[in-house]
């Protein structure tokens, strides 16, 4: 603080303290109309440019204390001269002013050598007009209880409920203050300069009374301090600023506190029960944070930006304290990381929100963690007892999934769409990590696949997936197949007397249960109470079923597995069979009626009449109509002389036969058009 510094606290043999600069302090606007006195502007430094860090070149220079007052008209010239003179102390930022301070006003240390300690302490009447800022008021001495003036008097006006640490000698503090005389006249204020006063305690860098008054103070504590002259500027005072034997009143608010021996402090207040991995050097992390100063003032928050902070740990991308504080964290863990300034932004601050010498407090929740060397991680959750086949490159899979981030945030789910995700594996149709994670799965298997971002959606992310995010997929494999697969037939039961086998053209009656590979029931003739009847090989069922029913005898039971390209394909049957689904049929053949030879719809059981056309042409007009043709065929079937292909509609078969004979398509069959099958193809059987 500017006013509480002894003018004699610096000498030519003592190393300068860290600069007395602080962060921009949010103050109410100054009152308009205030004028600044010209004779005595604030003391402390010749100008802001003359103050600086003990580590920098500017911090090794300060204006020479002078013995006489100077008039306002000489100020600019003297300011330029004194900027070039060496500093042996660090001063708080103050308005440019090279006014002299007589050595007689300084204490013993100041008399031992030139310094700006008295400048740091004193401000002239100029600051009285600046006191219009709405800083905490300083009560007049008349309102206080009696005081003997023998020692410093400290009144604790406000003490925070939580005080994990109090000021000790050797600590570095940042605080705001108001300085006034007992009659209430204000002579200095850090609030007016918009920066805290930064200084070591107990090292002679402050007037003795302030050194004593700050000990035991908590961050955010407010104290009212009365300092007797013997612990301030004694019987000499500071000419024109502090009268001799002056009692000084200070209203002090402690903002920050640290020690050069401090380390990063980590306080974990939530840790997940399951913690399989912790942050190590070179890991990449995504986390949210609130950044505050020790007094609770917020200076930054990733939550406000609605975006995590993403960075490598331990390779210098962060301030050293944060690099240390993040190590050992689990995903989902919440911790408070307190960082002293020498492990944060040091004496310079960040040039924006963070002032120099500021301790930082980060409230961190870790959302994500990976290392660039990571591969995918597979956790098997449920593997079927029977797994006859595992997925390979080129297979086509149907699976359900829930996709989450490492912290459990759901970003996608196939269940919500009520449809599986269907894709080829190992051919680049999905992200690289999923391509790898889906290999070697069984139908019905459930597994968790953890995919680092370089095998997922990378730094850019996609949709609801943020950049550099680790992805967690909980998958359930419904089925898979390969485009080269054929029908799979497993005979479960076969009668001992199995001589008549089903063939193309036979009329079959059978029961079945149809399901997906995962066991989901699709359909069943048992529930309908009737058989399913078809002509084998006539296209009345999917190709795979036609294949699966071949060479079956009555009473046989078998399981037929049909890949989608021999079933219902990519489209499936809406509302019944999913697209690209492998089908499983459990079949029992109940009845078999032998069909006609391939290509025949009707055959004669005996000899064919040589006058067949004349027999069909009942009215002998030389033309046969459809009605005549249909009546004749029906009569042959009823008498047993002829046989129609089983399983077909009579009218459709007869009409088809008539159309084949009506070669000119005029609806009539003449003797010239009428021919038997053997007359056309020289076949062994006849067909009309």
C-alpha positions as CSV (number, residue, x, y, z in Angstrom):
1,X,0.0,0.0,0.0
2,X,1.3,3.4,-0.8
3,X,0.5,5.1,2.5
4,X,1.6,2.5,4.9
5,X,5.1,2.2,3.7
6,X,7.9,3.7,5.7
7,X,9.9,6.3,3.8
8,X,13.0,4.7,5.4
9,X,12.2,1.0,4.8
10,X,14.5,0.7,1.8
11,X,18.3,1.3,1.9
12,X,21.0,0.8,-0.7
13,X,22.0,-2.6,0.8
14,X,18.6,-4.3,0.7
15,X,17.2,-6.1,-2.3
16,X,14.1,-4.5,-3.6
17,X,10.7,-6.2,-2.9
18,X,8.3,-7.4,-5.6
19,X,6.7,-4.4,-7.2
20,X,3.8,-2.7,-5.4
21,X,1.4,-3.3,-8.2
22,X,-2.0,-5.0,-8.2
23,X,-4.8,-5.9,-10.5
24,X,-7.3,-3.4,-11.9
25,X,-9.8,-3.0,-9.1
26,X,-13.5,-2.5,-10.0
27,X,-14.3,0.9,-8.6
28,X,-17.3,3.2,-9.1
29,X,-16.6,6.1,-11.4
30,X,-14.9,9.2,-10.0
31,X,-17.1,12.2,-9.2
32,X,-17.0,14.7,-12.0
33,X,-15.7,18.1,-11.3
34,X,-13.0,17.1,-8.9
35,X,-9.8,19.1,-9.4
36,X,-6.3,18.0,-8.5
37,X,-4.0,20.3,-6.5
38,X,-0.9,21.3,-8.3
39,X,1.5,21.7,-5.5
40,X,1.5,18.1,-4.0
41,X,0.4,15.3,-6.2
42,X,0.6,11.7,-4.7
43,X,4.0,10.6,-3.6
44,X,5.6,7.2,-4.1
45,X,7.2,7.2,-7.5
46,X,8.2,9.7,-10.0
47,X,5.9,8.0,-12.6
48,X,4.4,4.6,-13.4
49,X,7.3,4.1,-15.8
50,X,9.8,4.3,-12.9
51,X,8.2,1.5,-10.9
52,X,8.8,-2.1,-11.9
53,X,9.7,-5.6,-11.0
54,X,12.8,-6.5,-9.0
55,X,13.6,-8.9,-11.8
56,X,13.5,-6.4,-14.6
57,X,15.9,-3.6,-15.5
58,X,13.3,-0.9,-14.6
59,X,13.0,-2.4,-11.2
60,X,16.6,-1.5,-10.5
61,X,16.1,2.2,-11.0
62,X,14.2,4.9,-9.0
63,X,14.2,8.7,-8.9
64,X,16.7,10.4,-6.5
65,X,15.0,11.8,-3.5
66,X,15.3,15.5,-3.5
67,X,15.5,18.0,-0.7
68,X,13.4,20.9,-1.9
69,X,9.9,21.4,-3.3
70,X,9.5,22.1,-7.0
71,X,6.9,24.1,-8.7
72,X,4.4,22.6,-11.1
73,X,6.0,24.3,-14.1
74,X,9.3,22.3,-13.5
75,X,7.6,18.9,-13.1
76,X,7.9,17.6,-16.7
77,X,11.6,18.4,-17.0
78,X,12.4,16.9,-13.6
79,X,10.3,13.8,-14.4
80,X,12.5,13.0,-17.4
81,X,15.7,13.6,-15.4
82,X,14.7,11.3,-12.6
83,X,13.5,8.4,-14.8
84,X,17.2,7.9,-15.7
85,X,18.3,7.5,-12.1
86,X,18.7,4.1,-10.3
87,X,16.0,2.6,-8.3
88,X,16.7,0.7,-5.1
89,X,13.1,0.0,-4.2
90,X,9.9,-0.9,-6.0
91,X,7.0,1.5,-5.8
92,X,3.3,1.2,-6.3
93,X,1.9,2.7,-9.5
94,X,0.9,6.3,-9.0
95,X,0.4,9.4,-11.1
96,X,3.6,10.8,-12.6
97,X,5.2,13.2,-10.1
98,X,8.8,14.0,-9.3
99,X,8.2,16.0,-6.2
100,X,11.0,15.8,-3.6
101,X,10.7,14.4,-0.1
102,X,13.2,15.8,2.4
103,X,15.3,13.2,4.2
104,X,14.3,14.7,7.5
105,X,10.8,13.3,6.9
106,X,12.1,9.8,6.4
107,X,12.9,7.2,9.1
108,X,16.3,5.7,9.9
109,X,16.4,3.3,7.0
110,X,15.6,6.0,4.5
111,X,18.4,8.2,5.9
112,X,20.9,5.4,5.4
113,X,20.4,5.6,1.7
114,X,18.2,6.9,-1.1
115,X,14.9,5.1,-1.7
116,X,11.3,5.7,-2.5
117,X,9.9,4.3,0.7
118,X,8.6,7.6,1.8
119,X,7.2,8.2,-1.6
120,X,5.4,4.9,-1.3
121,X,3.9,6.0,2.0
122,X,2.9,9.6,1.5
123,X,0.3,11.3,-0.7
124,X,-0.3,15.0,-0.5
125,X,-3.6,16.8,-0.3
126,X,-4.1,15.8,-3.9
127,X,-5.7,12.5,-2.7
128,X,-8.2,14.3,-0.6
129,X,-10.0,15.3,-3.8
130,X,-9.7,11.7,-5.1
131,X,-11.4,10.4,-2.0
132,X,-14.7,10.9,-3.7
133,X,-14.4,7.2,-4.9
134,X,-16.8,5.0,-3.1
135,X,-14.3,3.0,-1.1
136,X,-15.2,1.9,2.4
137,X,-15.6,4.9,4.7
138,X,-13.1,5.6,7.5
139,X,-14.9,6.4,10.8
140,X,-13.8,9.4,12.7
141,X,-11.7,8.9,15.9
142,X,-14.4,10.5,18.0
143,X,-16.6,7.5,17.6
144,X,-14.0,5.1,18.9
145,X,-13.5,3.9,22.5
146,X,-10.6,5.5,24.4
147,X,-7.1,4.6,23.2
148,X,-3.9,5.2,25.1
149,X,-1.9,5.5,21.9
150,X,0.9,3.3,23.2
151,X,0.6,0.6,20.6
152,X,-1.2,-0.3,17.4
153,X,-4.9,-0.7,17.8
154,X,-6.7,-3.2,15.5
155,X,-10.4,-3.5,15.2
156,X,-11.6,-6.5,13.2
157,X,-14.6,-5.0,11.3
158,X,-15.3,-8.1,9.3
159,X,-13.9,-11.7,9.7
160,X,-14.9,-14.3,7.1
161,X,-16.4,-17.5,8.5
162,X,-13.7,-19.6,6.8
163,X,-10.1,-18.6,7.4
164,X,-7.8,-21.4,6.3
165,X,-4.7,-19.2,6.6
166,X,-3.7,-16.0,8.3
167,X,-0.8,-13.6,7.6
168,X,2.5,-14.4,9.2
169,X,5.8,-12.5,9.1
170,X,7.5,-13.2,5.8
171,X,4.2,-13.6,3.9
172,X,3.5,-11.6,0.8
173,X,0.1,-9.8,0.8
174,X,-2.0,-7.8,-1.5
175,X,-4.5,-5.5,0.1
176,X,-6.6,-2.4,-0.4
177,X,-6.7,0.4,2.1
178,X,-7.9,3.9,3.0
179,X,-5.6,6.2,5.0
180,X,-7.0,9.1,7.1
181,X,-6.2,11.3,10.0
182,X,-8.2,11.1,13.2
183,X,-10.5,14.0,12.0
184,X,-11.5,11.9,9.0
185,X,-9.4,13.7,6.5
186,X,-8.3,11.2,3.9
187,X,-4.7,11.4,2.8
188,X,-4.3,8.2,0.6
189,X,-6.3,5.4,-0.9
190,X,-5.3,2.3,-3.0
191,X,-8.8,2.3,-4.4
192,X,-8.2,5.7,-6.1
193,X,-5.3,4.1,-8.0
194,X,-7.3,1.1,-8.9
195,X,-4.7,-1.4,-7.7
196,X,-3.9,-3.2,-4.5
197,X,-0.7,-2.5,-2.5
198,X,1.6,-5.5,-2.7
199,X,4.4,-6.1,-0.2
200,X,6.1,-8.5,2.2
201,X,5.1,-8.4,5.8
202,X,7.6,-8.3,8.7
203,X,10.6,-7.5,6.5
204,X,10.8,-3.8,7.2
205,X,9.1,-2.8,4.0
206,X,6.2,-1.1,5.8
207,X,6.0,1.3,8.7
208,X,6.3,-0.6,11.9
209,X,2.7,-0.2,12.9
210,X,1.4,-1.6,9.6
211,X,3.8,-4.5,9.7
212,X,2.3,-5.4,13.1
213,X,-1.3,-4.8,12.2
214,X,-1.3,-7.1,9.2
215,X,-0.2,-10.2,11.1
216,X,-3.0,-12.7,11.8
217,X,-5.2,-11.2,9.1
218,X,-7.4,-13.5,6.9
219,X,-8.2,-13.0,3.2
220,X,-11.4,-10.9,2.9
221,X,-10.9,-9.7,6.5
222,X,-11.4,-6.0,7.0
223,X,-9.5,-4.2,9.8
224,X,-9.6,-0.7,11.1
225,X,-6.0,0.1,12.3
226,X,-4.8,3.0,14.5
227,X,-1.1,3.6,14.4
228,X,0.6,5.9,17.0
229,X,3.3,8.3,15.7
230,X,6.2,6.3,17.2
231,X,5.1,3.3,15.0
232,X,4.5,5.6,12.0
233,X,6.5,8.8,11.1
234,X,7.2,10.0,14.6
235,X,7.8,13.6,15.5
236,X,9.2,14.5,12.1
237,X,6.2,13.4,9.9
238,X,6.5,14.1,6.2
239,X,6.6,17.7,5.3
240,X,3.4,18.9,3.7
241,X,1.8,15.5,3.9
242,X,2.0,13.9,7.3
243,X,2.3,16.3,10.2
244,X,4.6,15.6,13.1
245,X,3.3,13.2,15.8
246,X,0.4,12.3,13.6
247,X,-1.8,9.3,14.4
248,X,-2.7,7.4,11.3
249,X,-5.9,5.5,10.6
250,X,-6.1,2.8,8.0
251,X,-9.1,0.8,6.8
252,X,-7.6,-2.4,5.4
253,X,-9.1,-5.2,3.3
254,X,-6.9,-8.2,2.6
255,X,-7.2,-9.5,-0.9
256,X,-4.4,-12.1,-1.3
257,X,-1.8,-13.9,0.8
258,X,1.1,-16.2,0.0
259,X,4.6,-17.2,0.9
260,X,7.6,-17.9,-1.2
261,X,7.8,-21.4,0.3
262,X,4.2,-22.2,-0.8
263,X,3.4,-25.1,-3.1
264,X,0.3,-25.9,-5.2
265,X,-2.5,-26.9,-2.9
266,X,-5.0,-29.5,-4.1
267,X,-8.3,-30.2,-2.4
268,X,-10.5,-32.9,-3.9
269,X,-14.1,-32.6,-2.9
270,X,-15.5,-35.3,-5.2
271,X,-14.0,-38.4,-6.6
272,X,-15.8,-41.2,-8.5
273,X,-15.9,-44.6,-6.9
274,X,-14.4,-46.1,-10.0
275,X,-11.2,-44.5,-11.2
276,X,-9.4,-46.8,-13.6
277,X,-7.0,-44.1,-14.9
278,X,-5.5,-40.8,-13.7
279,X,-3.9,-37.9,-15.4
280,X,-0.2,-38.4,-16.2
281,X,2.4,-36.2,-17.9
282,X,1.8,-35.8,-21.6
283,X,-1.9,-36.8,-21.3
284,X,-4.5,-34.6,-23.1
285,X,-7.4,-33.5,-20.9
286,X,-10.6,-31.6,-21.3
287,X,-11.9,-29.9,-18.2
288,X,-14.2,-27.1,-17.0
289,X,-13.1,-24.6,-14.5
290,X,-14.0,-21.4,-12.6
291,X,-11.0,-19.2,-11.9
292,X,-11.0,-16.9,-8.9
293,X,-8.7,-14.9,-6.8
294,X,-8.2,-15.8,-3.1
295,X,-11.0,-13.3,-2.2
296,X,-13.5,-15.1,-4.4
297,X,-13.5,-12.6,-7.3
298,X,-14.2,-14.5,-10.5
299,X,-11.7,-13.7,-13.3
300,X,-12.5,-16.5,-15.8
301,X,-14.8,-19.4,-16.4
302,X,-15.0,-22.1,-19.1
303,X,-18.6,-22.6,-18.1
304,X,-19.5,-19.1,-19.2
305,X,-18.0,-19.9,-22.6
306,X,-19.9,-23.2,-22.7
307,X,-16.7,-24.9,-23.8
308,X,-14.1,-27.0,-22.1
309,X,-10.5,-26.1,-21.8
310,X,-8.5,-28.7,-23.8
311,X,-4.8,-29.1,-23.3
312,X,-1.8,-31.3,-22.8
313,X,-0.6,-31.7,-19.2
314,X,3.0,-31.4,-18.0
315,X,4.6,-30.2,-21.2
316,X,4.4,-26.5,-20.6
317,X,1.1,-25.6,-22.2
318,X,-0.2,-24.5,-18.9
319,X,1.1,-22.4,-16.0
320,X,3.3,-24.6,-13.8
321,X,0.8,-24.7,-11.0
322,X,-2.0,-26.0,-13.2
323,X,0.4,-28.5,-14.7
324,X,1.0,-29.9,-11.2
325,X,-2.6,-29.5,-10.0
326,X,-4.1,-31.7,-12.7
327,X,-1.8,-34.6,-12.2
328,X,-3.5,-37.6,-10.6
329,X,-7.1,-36.6,-11.4
330,X,-9.8,-39.0,-12.5
331,X,-12.4,-38.4,-15.0
332,X,-15.4,-36.9,-13.1
333,X,-13.2,-35.8,-10.2
334,X,-13.7,-32.3,-8.8
335,X,-10.9,-30.5,-7.1
336,X,-9.9,-27.0,-6.0
337,X,-6.3,-26.1,-7.1
338,X,-4.7,-23.1,-5.3
339,X,-1.7,-21.7,-7.1
340,X,0.8,-19.1,-5.7
341,X,1.8,-16.4,-8.2
342,X,5.3,-17.7,-8.7
343,X,3.7,-20.8,-10.2
344,X,1.1,-18.8,-12.1
345,X,1.5,-15.5,-13.8
346,X,4.1,-14.1,-11.5
347,X,4.9,-10.4,-11.1
348,X,3.5,-9.4,-14.5
349,X,0.1,-11.0,-14.4
350,X,-1.5,-11.9,-17.7
351,X,-1.8,-8.3,-18.8
352,X,-5.6,-8.6,-18.7
353,X,-7.7,-9.9,-15.9
354,X,-5.0,-11.3,-13.7
355,X,-2.9,-8.8,-11.8
356,X,0.7,-9.3,-10.8
357,X,1.5,-11.3,-7.7
358,X,-2.0,-12.8,-7.6
359,X,-2.7,-16.2,-6.1
360,X,-5.2,-18.2,-8.3
361,X,-7.9,-20.6,-7.3
362,X,-9.3,-23.0,-9.9
363,X,-12.4,-25.1,-9.3
364,X,-11.9,-27.9,-11.8
365,X,-14.0,-30.8,-13.0
366,X,-12.2,-33.2,-15.3
367,X,-14.4,-34.4,-18.2
368,X,-12.0,-36.3,-20.5
369,X,-8.6,-37.8,-20.5
370,X,-6.5,-39.6,-23.1
371,X,-2.9,-40.0,-24.4
372,X,-1.9,-39.7,-28.1
373,X,-0.4,-43.1,-27.8
374,X,-3.7,-44.7,-26.7
375,X,-5.5,-47.3,-28.7
376,X,-9.0,-48.4,-28.3
377,X,-10.1,-50.1,-25.1
378,X,-12.6,-53.0,-25.1
379,X,-14.5,-54.1,-22.1
380,X,-16.5,-57.3,-22.6
381,X,-19.7,-57.0,-20.7
382,X,-21.7,-60.0,-21.9
383,X,-20.5,-62.8,-24.2
384,X,-22.9,-65.6,-25.2
385,X,-21.9,-69.1,-24.0
386,X,-22.2,-70.4,-27.5
387,X,-20.3,-68.3,-30.1
388,X,-19.9,-70.3,-33.3
389,X,-18.7,-67.4,-35.3
390,X,-17.0,-64.1,-34.7
391,X,-17.0,-61.0,-37.0
392,X,-14.2,-60.5,-39.5
393,X,-13.2,-57.8,-41.9
394,X,-15.8,-57.5,-44.7
395,X,-18.7,-58.7,-42.5
396,X,-21.9,-56.8,-42.4
397,X,-23.1,-56.0,-38.8
398,X,-26.3,-54.8,-37.3
399,X,-25.9,-53.5,-33.8
400,X,-27.5,-51.2,-31.2
401,X,-25.4,-48.7,-29.3
402,X,-25.4,-45.9,-26.8
403,X,-22.7,-43.3,-27.4
404,X,-21.5,-41.2,-24.5
405,X,-18.5,-39.0,-23.5
406,X,-16.2,-40.1,-20.7
407,X,-18.2,-38.1,-18.2
408,X,-21.3,-40.0,-19.1
409,X,-22.9,-37.4,-21.3
410,X,-25.1,-39.1,-24.0
411,X,-24.6,-37.8,-27.5
412,X,-26.3,-40.5,-29.6
413,X,-28.3,-43.7,-29.3
414,X,-29.7,-46.2,-31.9
415,X,-32.3,-47.2,-29.3
416,X,-33.8,-43.8,-29.5
417,X,-34.4,-44.3,-33.2
418,X,-35.6,-47.8,-32.7
419,X,-33.4,-49.0,-35.4
420,X,-30.0,-50.8,-35.5
421,X,-26.9,-49.3,-37.0
422,X,-26.0,-51.4,-40.0
423,X,-22.5,-51.3,-41.6
424,X,-19.6,-53.2,-43.0
425,X,-16.7,-53.7,-40.7
426,X,-13.1,-53.1,-41.5
427,X,-13.8,-51.2,-44.7
428,X,-13.8,-47.6,-43.5
429,X,-17.5,-47.1,-43.3
430,X,-17.3,-46.1,-39.6
431,X,-14.6,-44.3,-37.6
432,X,-11.3,-46.1,-37.2
433,X,-11.9,-47.0,-33.6
434,X,-15.3,-48.5,-34.2
435,X,-14.0,-50.4,-37.2
436,X,-11.4,-52.0,-34.9
437,X,-13.7,-52.5,-31.9
438,X,-16.4,-54.4,-33.9
439,X,-14.0,-57.1,-35.0
440,X,-14.2,-60.4,-33.2
441,X,-17.7,-60.0,-31.8
442,X,-20.3,-62.7,-31.5
443,X,-24.0,-62.3,-32.3
444,X,-25.7,-61.3,-29.0
445,X,-22.5,-60.0,-27.5
446,X,-22.4,-56.8,-25.5
447,X,-19.2,-54.8,-25.2
448,X,-17.9,-51.4,-24.3
449,X,-15.6,-49.7,-26.8
450,X,-13.6,-46.7,-25.6
451,X,-12.2,-44.7,-28.5
452,X,-9.6,-41.9,-28.2
453,X,-10.2,-38.8,-30.3
454,X,-7.4,-39.6,-32.9
455,X,-9.4,-42.8,-33.7
456,X,-12.7,-41.0,-33.4
457,X,-13.7,-37.5,-34.6
458,X,-10.4,-35.8,-33.9
459,X,-9.9,-32.2,-32.8
460,X,-12.9,-30.9,-34.7
461,X,-15.6,-33.2,-33.3
462,X,-18.9,-33.5,-35.0
463,X,-22.5,-32.5,-34.0
464,X,-22.9,-33.1,-30.3
465,X,-19.4,-34.5,-30.1
466,X,-16.9,-31.9,-29.0
467,X,-13.4,-31.7,-30.4
468,X,-10.7,-34.0,-28.9
469,X,-13.4,-36.0,-27.1
470,X,-12.9,-39.6,-26.0
471,X,-16.0,-41.7,-27.0
472,X,-17.6,-44.5,-25.2
473,X,-19.9,-46.9,-27.1
474,X,-21.9,-49.6,-25.3
475,X,-22.9,-51.9,-28.2
476,X,-25.2,-54.9,-28.5
477,X,-24.5,-57.0,-31.6
478,X,-27.9,-58.1,-33.1
479,X,-26.5,-60.1,-36.1
480,X,-23.9,-60.2,-38.8
481,X,-23.2,-61.9,-42.0
482,X,-20.9,-61.9,-45.0
483,X,-22.1,-61.2,-48.6
484,X,-20.6,-64.5,-49.6
485,X,-22.7,-66.4,-47.1
486,X,-25.2,-69.0,-48.3
487,X,-28.1,-70.7,-46.6
488,X,-27.2,-72.6,-43.5
489,X,-29.2,-75.8,-42.8
490,X,-29.1,-77.7,-39.5
491,X,-31.2,-80.9,-39.4
492,X,-32.6,-81.3,-35.9
493,X,-34.7,-84.5,-36.5
494,X,-35.1,-86.9,-39.4
495,X,-37.5,-89.9,-39.6
496,X,-36.0,-93.3,-40.1
497,X,-38.3,-93.8,-43.2
498,X,-37.2,-90.9,-45.3
499,X,-37.4,-92.0,-48.9
500,X,-39.5,-89.3,-50.6
501,X,-37.6,-86.0,-50.6
502,X,-39.0,-82.6,-51.5
503,X,-38.0,-81.2,-54.9
504,X,-38.9,-78.3,-57.1
505,X,-42.6,-78.3,-58.0
506,X,-43.7,-80.2,-55.0
507,X,-46.5,-78.9,-52.9
508,X,-45.4,-78.6,-49.2
509,X,-47.3,-77.9,-46.0
510,X,-45.1,-77.0,-43.0
511,X,-45.0,-75.2,-39.7
512,X,-42.3,-72.6,-38.8
513,X,-41.1,-70.2,-36.2
514,X,-39.2,-67.2,-37.7
515,X,-36.8,-65.1,-35.6
516,X,-33.7,-62.9,-35.9
517,X,-30.3,-64.1,-35.0
518,X,-30.6,-62.5,-31.5
519,X,-33.7,-64.6,-30.9
520,X,-36.3,-61.9,-31.5
521,X,-39.5,-63.7,-32.7
522,X,-40.8,-62.4,-36.0
523,X,-43.6,-64.8,-36.9
524,X,-45.0,-68.3,-36.2
525,X,-47.5,-70.5,-38.0
526,X,-48.2,-72.2,-34.6
527,X,-49.7,-69.0,-33.3
528,X,-51.9,-68.8,-36.4
529,X,-53.1,-72.4,-36.0
530,X,-52.5,-73.3,-39.7
531,X,-49.7,-74.5,-41.9
532,X,-47.8,-72.5,-44.5
533,X,-48.4,-74.0,-48.0
534,X,-46.2,-73.5,-51.0
535,X,-45.1,-75.0,-54.3
536,X,-41.4,-75.5,-53.9
537,X,-39.2,-73.5,-56.3
538,X,-42.1,-71.4,-57.7
539,X,-41.0,-68.1,-56.1
540,X,-43.8,-68.1,-53.4
541,X,-41.2,-67.7,-50.7
542,X,-37.8,-65.9,-50.5
543,X,-35.0,-67.6,-52.3
544,X,-33.3,-68.7,-49.1
545,X,-36.4,-70.6,-48.0
546,X,-36.8,-72.3,-51.3
547,X,-33.2,-73.5,-50.8
548,X,-33.8,-74.5,-47.2
549,X,-36.8,-76.7,-48.0
550,X,-35.1,-78.8,-50.6
551,X,-34.5,-82.5,-50.0
552,X,-36.7,-82.6,-46.9
553,X,-39.0,-85.5,-46.0
554,X,-42.3,-85.4,-44.2
555,X,-41.8,-85.3,-40.4
556,X,-38.3,-83.8,-40.7
557,X,-37.3,-80.8,-38.5
558,X,-34.5,-78.4,-39.4
559,X,-33.2,-74.9,-38.7
560,X,-32.6,-72.7,-41.7
561,X,-30.4,-69.5,-41.4
562,X,-30.9,-67.2,-44.3
563,X,-28.6,-64.2,-45.0
564,X,-30.4,-61.0,-46.0
565,X,-29.3,-61.1,-49.7
566,X,-31.2,-64.4,-49.9
567,X,-34.0,-63.1,-47.6
568,X,-35.6,-59.7,-47.6
569,X,-32.5,-57.7,-48.5
570,X,-31.6,-54.2,-47.3
571,X,-35.2,-53.0,-47.2
572,X,-36.7,-55.8,-45.1
573,X,-40.5,-55.7,-44.6
574,X,-41.7,-52.6,-43.0
575,X,-43.0,-53.2,-39.6
576,X,-42.1,-56.9,-39.7
577,X,-38.6,-57.7,-40.8
578,X,-35.7,-55.2,-40.4
579,X,-33.5,-54.3,-43.3
580,X,-30.3,-56.4,-43.8
581,X,-31.5,-58.9,-41.2
582,X,-30.4,-62.5,-41.0
583,X,-33.4,-64.8,-40.6
584,X,-33.7,-68.0,-38.6
585,X,-36.5,-70.5,-39.4
586,X,-37.3,-73.5,-37.3
587,X,-39.2,-75.8,-39.8
588,X,-41.3,-79.0,-39.5
589,X,-42.5,-80.5,-42.8
590,X,-46.0,-82.0,-42.4
591,X,-47.2,-82.9,-45.9
592,X,-45.7,-83.3,-49.3
593,X,-47.6,-83.6,-52.6
594,X,-45.5,-84.5,-55.6
595,X,-45.6,-81.9,-58.2
596,X,-45.4,-82.1,-62.0
597,X,-42.2,-82.2,-63.9
598,X,-40.6,-78.8,-64.4
599,X,-42.4,-76.7,-67.0
600,X,-45.7,-78.6,-66.9
601,X,-49.0,-77.3,-65.5
602,X,-51.2,-80.3,-66.6
603,X,-50.4,-83.9,-67.5
604,X,-52.4,-86.9,-68.7
605,X,-52.5,-89.9,-66.5
606,X,-53.3,-92.2,-69.4
607,X,-53.3,-92.2,-73.2
608,X,-54.1,-89.0,-75.0
609,X,-57.1,-89.1,-77.4
610,X,-56.0,-88.7,-81.1
611,X,-59.0,-86.5,-81.6
612,X,-58.3,-84.2,-78.7
613,X,-59.2,-80.9,-80.4
614,X,-62.5,-82.2,-81.7
615,X,-63.4,-83.4,-78.2
616,X,-62.6,-80.0,-76.7
617,X,-64.5,-78.2,-79.6
618,X,-67.9,-79.2,-78.3
619,X,-70.0,-77.2,-80.9
620,X,-67.8,-78.3,-83.8
621,X,-67.3,-74.8,-85.1
622,X,-63.6,-75.2,-85.6
623,X,-62.8,-72.8,-82.7
624,X,-62.3,-73.4,-79.0
625,X,-63.2,-70.7,-76.6
626,X,-61.9,-70.3,-73.0
627,X,-65.2,-71.6,-71.5
628,X,-65.0,-74.8,-73.6
629,X,-61.4,-75.3,-72.8
630,X,-62.0,-74.8,-69.0
631,X,-64.9,-77.2,-68.9
632,X,-62.9,-79.9,-70.7
633,X,-59.9,-79.7,-68.4
634,X,-62.1,-79.7,-65.3
635,X,-63.8,-82.9,-66.5
636,X,-60.5,-84.6,-67.1
637,X,-59.2,-83.8,-63.6
638,X,-62.5,-84.9,-62.0
639,X,-62.4,-88.2,-63.9
640,X,-58.8,-88.8,-63.0
641,X,-57.6,-88.8,-66.5
642,X,-55.5,-85.7,-66.0
643,X,-53.6,-83.9,-63.2
644,X,-53.0,-80.2,-62.6
645,X,-49.9,-78.8,-60.9
646,X,-50.6,-78.8,-57.1
647,X,-50.8,-75.7,-55.1
648,X,-52.0,-73.3,-57.8
649,X,-55.4,-71.7,-58.5
650,X,-57.4,-73.8,-61.1
651,X,-58.7,-70.8,-63.0
652,X,-55.2,-69.2,-63.3
653,X,-53.7,-72.5,-64.5
654,X,-56.4,-73.0,-67.1
655,X,-56.2,-69.5,-68.3
656,X,-52.4,-69.8,-68.6
657,X,-52.7,-73.0,-70.6
658,X,-55.3,-71.5,-72.9
659,X,-53.1,-68.4,-73.5
660,X,-50.3,-70.6,-74.5
661,X,-52.5,-72.3,-77.2
662,X,-54.0,-69.0,-78.4
663,X,-50.9,-68.1,-80.4
664,X,-52.4,-65.2,-82.3
665,X,-54.1,-63.8,-79.2
666,X,-57.6,-63.4,-80.6
667,X,-59.3,-65.3,-77.8
668,X,-59.9,-68.4,-79.9
669,X,-57.8,-71.5,-80.5
670,X,-58.0,-73.1,-83.9
671,X,-56.9,-76.6,-85.0
672,X,-53.9,-75.1,-86.6
673,X,-52.8,-73.4,-83.4
674,X,-53.6,-76.3,-81.1
675,X,-50.4,-78.4,-80.3
676,X,-49.3,-80.7,-77.6
677,X,-46.1,-80.4,-75.6
678,X,-44.4,-83.3,-77.4
679,X,-45.2,-81.7,-80.7
680,X,-43.3,-78.6,-79.7
681,X,-40.4,-79.8,-77.5
682,X,-40.5,-83.6,-78.1
683,X,-40.9,-84.0,-74.4
684,X,-41.9,-87.3,-72.7
685,X,-45.0,-85.8,-71.1
686,X,-47.8,-83.9,-72.7
687,X,-49.1,-80.5,-71.8
688,X,-51.9,-78.6,-73.4
